[in-house]
């Protein structure tokens, strides 16, 4: 198993933190990373190598319904 690190930056949703976990392979690591970073952006690392950035989805803009009465 490989040890992966999920790095979160300080943002409006939480503080700077790191989460280390073990996974069988990169596919399993991505599944875990996406689950852990569901509400925040984060970077996935394997040792000193950055594998990817997981971006928090943009919040939808409020729109007015033109047919609302």
C-alpha positions as CSV (number, residue, x, y, z in Angstrom):
1,X,0.0,0.0,0.0
2,X,1.1,3.5,-0.7
3,X,0.7,6.4,1.7
4,X,-1.1,9.4,0.1
5,X,-1.5,12.9,1.5
6,X,-4.5,15.2,1.0
7,X,-3.6,18.8,1.6
8,X,-6.3,21.4,2.3
9,X,-5.6,25.1,2.3
10,X,-7.2,27.5,4.6
11,X,-10.4,28.8,3.0
12,X,-13.8,30.0,4.0
13,X,-14.8,26.3,4.7
14,X,-12.0,25.2,7.0
15,X,-8.4,25.5,8.2
16,X,-5.1,24.4,6.6
17,X,-4.7,20.7,7.3
18,X,-3.3,17.4,6.0
19,X,-4.8,14.0,5.9
20,X,-2.6,11.0,5.3
21,X,-4.1,7.7,4.3
22,X,-3.1,4.4,2.7
23,X,-4.6,3.1,-0.5
24,X,-4.0,0.0,-2.7
25,X,-3.5,2.1,-5.9
26,X,-4.1,5.5,-7.4
27,X,-7.7,4.7,-8.3
28,X,-8.5,3.9,-4.7
29,X,-6.7,7.0,-3.5
30,X,-8.7,9.2,-5.9
31,X,-12.0,7.7,-4.6
32,X,-10.9,8.4,-1.0
33,X,-9.7,11.9,-1.8
34,X,-12.9,12.9,-3.6
35,X,-15.0,11.6,-0.6
36,X,-12.8,13.5,1.9
37,X,-12.7,16.7,-0.2
38,X,-16.4,16.8,-1.0
39,X,-16.9,20.3,0.4
40,X,-13.4,21.7,0.0
41,X,-10.6,22.0,-2.6
42,X,-7.5,19.9,-1.9
43,X,-4.3,18.6,-3.4
44,X,-3.5,14.9,-3.6
45,X,0.2,14.0,-3.1
46,X,2.2,10.7,-3.1
47,X,5.3,11.6,-1.2
48,X,6.9,14.7,-2.8
49,X,4.9,14.3,-6.1
50,X,1.7,16.2,-6.5
51,X,-0.8,14.0,-8.3
52,X,-3.8,16.3,-8.8
53,X,-5.9,19.1,-7.5
54,X,-9.5,18.4,-6.5
55,X,-11.6,21.5,-6.9
56,X,-14.7,22.3,-4.9
57,X,-17.6,22.8,-7.3
58,X,-18.6,26.4,-7.7
59,X,-21.8,27.3,-5.9
60,X,-24.6,28.0,-8.3
61,X,-25.6,31.7,-8.6
62,X,-29.1,32.6,-7.4
63,X,-31.4,33.3,-10.4
64,X,-34.9,34.7,-10.5
65,X,-37.5,32.6,-12.0
66,X,-39.1,34.7,-14.8
67,X,-42.4,32.9,-14.4
68,X,-42.7,33.4,-10.6
69,X,-45.7,35.4,-9.5
